[in-house]
Amino acid sequence: MQVLDINNHDLPDLQFVLMVLALCTSDLETLNVPEAARRTVFDRCWALMHDTPPPERREECVLDLRNGTALTLDAMVAVIKSTLSEHGITHLTWDHPPSAPTRATTPEALPLVERLQQIYPAPRDIAD
């Protein structure tokens, strides 16, 4: 079981927003957030970056935060926390194993990936 404390998480704001939005737009049945609350979180974050209505189809519910500002990010954190709080949710919980990567690393990104793997090596399997 995975748990994310909405008010006391150790994630940088960008990672927090991306994680919550990914969970809210997922098909995870084990997430403890009702569908209406998931949609409200996404719609409110969408409204911070767009003048158009949010997409109706779940497959199109993707926010590109690259053009956002620090102020936009702060607003999204506040919107997520307040929206979930309105629904009485202080912790997100879900049960889903990590998925394998769906895309291959591009040649341009390989040097960065290799450096990150040196800094944060994968845990080794320890045999008894």
C-alpha positions in Angstrom: 0.0 0.0 0.0 1.4 3.4 -1.0 0.6 6.5 1.1 1.1 10.2 0.4 0.4 12.6 3.2 -1.1 15.7 1.5 0.1 18.2 4.1 3.4 16.7 5.2 5.1 15.2 2.2 8.8 15.2 1.5 8.4 15.9 -2.2 9.3 19.1 -4.1 6.2 21.0 -5.2 6.6 20.0 -8.9 6.9 16.3 -8.0 4.0 16.6 -5.6 1.7 18.2 -8.3 2.8 15.7 -11.0 2.2 12.7 -8.6 -1.2 13.9 -7.5 -2.4 14.8 -11.0 -1.1 11.4 -12.3 -3.0 9.6 -9.5 -6.2 11.6 -10.1 -6.2 11.0 -13.8 -5.4 7.3 -13.5 -7.8 4.4 -13.7 -6.6 3.1 -10.3 -9.5 1.6 -8.5 -7.6 1.4 -5.2 -7.0 5.2 -4.9 -9.0 6.5 -2.0 -10.2 9.6 -3.9 -13.8 9.5 -5.3 -14.1 10.1 -9.0 -15.8 13.4 -8.6 -13.0 14.7 -6.4 -10.4 13.4 -8.8 -12.1 15.3 -11.6 -12.4 18.5 -9.5 -8.6 18.4 -8.7 -7.7 18.1 -12.4 -10.3 20.7 -13.6 -9.2 23.3 -11.1 -5.5 22.8 -11.9 -6.4 23.0 -15.6 -8.1 26.3 -15.1 -4.9 27.8 -13.7 -3.2 27.3 -17.0 -5.9 27.4 -19.6 -8.8 29.6 -20.8 -10.6 26.7 -22.3 -12.7 24.0 -20.6 -10.8 20.9 -19.5 -10.9 17.9 -21.8 -13.8 15.4 -21.3 -11.9 12.3 -22.3 -9.6 10.9 -19.6 -6.9 10.1 -22.2 -6.6 13.8 -22.9 -6.4 14.9 -19.3 -2.7 15.9 -19.3 -1.3 19.1 -18.0 1.9 20.4 -19.6 3.6 22.3 -16.7 6.6 23.4 -18.8 5.1 26.8 -19.5 4.0 27.4 -15.9 5.6 29.7 -13.4 6.6 29.3 -9.8 3.4 31.2 -9.0 1.3 28.7 -11.0 3.0 25.8 -9.3 2.3 27.3 -5.8 -1.3 27.8 -6.8 -1.6 24.2 -7.9 -0.3 22.9 -4.6 -2.8 25.1 -2.8 -5.7 24.0 -5.1 -4.8 20.3 -4.6 -4.5 20.6 -0.9 -7.7 22.6 -0.5 -9.8 20.4 -2.9 -8.8 17.2 -1.2 -9.3 18.8 2.2 -12.9 19.8 1.1 -13.5 16.1 0.6 -12.0 15.1 4.0 -8.9 13.5 2.4 -5.6 14.1 4.2 -3.7 11.1 2.8 -3.7 9.5 -0.6 -3.6 5.7 -0.5 -3.4 3.3 -3.4 -2.2 -0.2 -4.0 -0.4 -0.6 -7.3 3.1 -1.9 -8.0 5.5 0.3 -9.9 5.1 -0.1 -13.6 7.9 -0.8 -16.1 8.9 2.2 -18.2 6.8 2.6 -21.3 9.2 4.6 -23.4 12.9 4.0 -24.2 15.3 6.6 -23.1 16.3 9.0 -25.9 20.0 9.2 -26.9 20.0 12.9 -25.7 18.8 11.9 -22.3 21.2 9.0 -21.7 24.0 11.0 -20.1 21.6 12.4 -17.6 20.1 9.0 -16.8 23.5 7.5 -16.4 24.5 10.3 -14.0 21.3 9.9 -12.0 21.9 6.1 -11.8 25.4 6.9 -10.3 23.9 9.2 -7.7 20.9 7.0 -6.9 21.9 3.5 -7.7 19.1 0.8 -7.8 19.0 -1.2 -4.6 20.8 -4.5 -4.8 19.1 -7.8 -4.1 20.7 -9.2 -1.0 20.8 -12.9 -0.8 20.6 -14.5 2.7 
